[in-house]
Amino acid sequence: MTLRSYLDLLKCEDSIYKHKFFTQAAAGIIEAYLALHDNPSQAGGEEQDTEMVGLSESEKKKLQSKRRRAERKAAEDAKEAEEKGKKDGRG
């Protein structure tokens, strides 16, 4: 890259940063990150929120523990199936 092309690149970046739409987009992104920082439970997606709407804190905890147990069981089943497949392949 020559010095002239590098300077052209810097000028192009400056013009992009000065553009009205860039500043609006940057402000929107910052607001989104701040909202996620203030309320990280929304980062899981709307799918989780719709299931937990109207539930008490204890019911939410029960639902989350049920999901964790199901995930652990699925992982264990997958591991057992993999080990069984390896044993069947050897013999």
C-alpha positions as CSV (number, residue, x, y, z in Angstrom):
1,M,0.0,0.0,0.0
2,T,1.4,3.3,-1.0
3,L,1.3,6.4,1.2
4,R,-1.1,8.1,-1.2
5,S,-3.6,5.2,-1.1
6,Y,-3.3,5.1,2.7
7,L,-4.1,8.8,2.9
8,D,-7.1,8.2,0.6
9,L,-8.3,5.5,2.9
10,L,-8.0,7.8,5.9
11,K,-10.0,10.5,4.1
12,C,-12.6,8.0,3.2
13,E,-12.9,6.8,6.8
14,D,-13.2,10.4,8.0
15,S,-16.0,11.1,5.6
16,I,-17.8,7.9,6.8
17,Y,-17.5,8.9,10.4
18,K,-18.8,12.4,9.7
19,H,-21.9,11.0,7.9
20,K,-25.3,11.5,9.7
21,F,-26.3,7.9,9.3
22,F,-23.1,6.6,10.8
23,T,-23.6,8.6,13.9
24,Q,-27.2,7.5,14.2
25,A,-26.3,3.9,13.8
26,A,-23.5,4.2,16.4
27,A,-25.8,5.8,18.8
28,G,-28.4,3.0,18.3
29,I,-25.7,0.3,18.9
30,I,-24.6,2.1,22.1
31,E,-28.1,2.2,23.4
32,A,-28.6,-1.5,22.7
33,Y,-25.4,-2.5,24.5
34,L,-26.3,-0.3,27.5
35,A,-29.8,-1.8,27.6
36,L,-28.3,-5.3,27.6
37,H,-25.8,-4.3,30.2
38,D,-28.6,-3.0,32.5
39,N,-30.8,-6.0,31.9
40,P,-28.7,-9.1,30.9
41,S,-31.7,-11.4,31.2
42,Q,-33.0,-10.0,27.9
43,A,-29.9,-11.3,26.1
44,G,-31.4,-14.9,26.1
45,G,-33.9,-14.0,23.4
46,E,-37.6,-13.5,23.3
47,E,-38.3,-17.2,23.4
48,Q,-37.3,-17.4,27.1
49,D,-39.1,-14.2,28.0
50,T,-42.5,-15.4,26.6
51,E,-42.3,-18.7,28.6
52,M,-41.4,-16.9,31.8
53,V,-43.9,-14.0,31.6
54,G,-46.2,-14.0,34.6
55,L,-44.2,-16.6,36.6
56,S,-43.1,-16.0,40.1
57,E,-39.4,-16.1,41.0
58,S,-39.6,-19.6,42.4
59,E,-41.4,-20.9,39.3
60,K,-38.7,-19.3,37.1
61,K,-36.0,-21.0,39.1
62,K,-37.8,-24.3,38.8
63,L,-38.1,-23.9,35.1
64,Q,-34.5,-23.0,34.7
65,S,-33.4,-26.0,36.8
66,K,-35.6,-28.3,34.8
67,R,-33.9,-27.0,31.6
68,R,-30.5,-27.6,33.0
69,R,-31.4,-31.1,34.0
70,A,-32.7,-31.8,30.5
71,E,-29.5,-30.4,29.0
72,R,-27.3,-32.5,31.2
73,K,-29.3,-35.6,30.5
74,A,-29.1,-35.0,26.7
75,A,-25.4,-34.5,27.0
76,E,-25.0,-37.7,29.0
77,D,-27.1,-39.7,26.5
78,A,-25.0,-38.3,23.6
79,K,-21.8,-39.3,25.4
80,E,-23.1,-42.8,26.1
81,A,-24.2,-43.2,22.5
82,E,-20.8,-42.1,21.3
83,E,-19.0,-44.5,23.7
84,K,-21.3,-47.3,22.6
85,G,-20.6,-46.5,19.0
86,K,-16.8,-46.7,19.6
87,K,-17.2,-50.0,21.4
88,D,-19.3,-51.5,18.6
89,G,-16.8,-50.3,16.0
90,R,-13.9,-52.1,17.7
91,G,-15.5,-55.4,18.2
